Amino acid sequence: MAVRIDTLRCTGCGACVPVCPVGALEVIDMKCRVGEGCTSCGQCLDTCQWRAITLEDEPAKNGGAKEKGQGGV
């Protein structure tokens, strides 16, 4: 499983950042980014009112986190 951010939907509001239990989310240039250390726990999914965060079956190359919408991480 991999947490993915759809950068076309993400507004950079940051609502997901404080709910991540491992501190793997941050907002950079008004877009959420999933950093190393993401465990794909899914805690962030329901906090995004724009539905920009998904949990997908395909593992990402960078340890469990990948972005989509603008060509990856």
C-alpha positions in Angstrom: 0.0 0.0 0.0 1.2 3.5 -0.7 -0.2 6.9 0.3 -0.5 9.1 -2.7 -1.2 12.8 -3.1 -3.1 14.1 -6.2 -1.3 17.4 -6.6 -4.1 18.6 -8.9 -6.6 18.3 -6.1 -4.4 19.3 -3.2 -4.8 22.9 -2.0 -2.0 22.9 0.5 -4.3 23.6 3.4 -2.2 21.4 5.7 -5.1 19.7 7.5 -3.4 16.3 7.0 -0.1 17.3 8.5 -0.9 17.1 12.2 -2.7 13.8 12.0 0.2 11.9 10.6 1.6 9.8 13.6 5.1 9.6 12.1 5.3 13.2 10.8 5.8 12.2 7.2 3.6 14.9 5.7 4.5 18.5 5.0 3.3 21.3 2.8 5.9 22.6 0.3 5.0 25.2 -2.3 1.3 25.0 -1.4 1.1 21.2 -2.0 1.2 18.3 0.5 4.2 16.1 0.2 4.7 12.6 1.6 8.2 12.1 2.9 10.3 9.2 4.0 9.0 7.4 7.0 5.4 7.1 5.8 4.0 3.8 7.0 0.9 4.0 4.8 -1.3 3.8 7.9 -4.0 5.8 6.3 -4.6 8.2 9.2 -4.5 11.2 6.8 -7.1 10.0 4.3 -10.3 11.2 6.0 -8.8 14.6 6.9 -8.6 15.8 3.3 -11.8 17.5 2.3 -10.5 17.7 -1.3 -10.0 13.9 -1.5 -6.4 14.5 -2.7 -5.0 11.7 -0.5 -5.5 8.0 -1.5 -4.1 4.7 -0.3 -3.2 2.6 -3.3 -2.2 -1.0 -3.7 0.9 -0.4 -5.9 4.0 0.1 -3.8 5.9 3.3 -4.6 9.6 3.3 -5.3 10.5 5.7 -2.4 9.5 3.6 0.5 5.7 3.8 0.5 4.8 7.2 -0.7 4.2 8.7 -4.1 2.5 11.7 -5.6 0.5 11.7 -8.7 -0.9 14.5 -10.8 2.4 16.2 -11.6 4.6 13.3 -12.6 5.5 11.8 -9.2 7.7 12.8 -6.3 
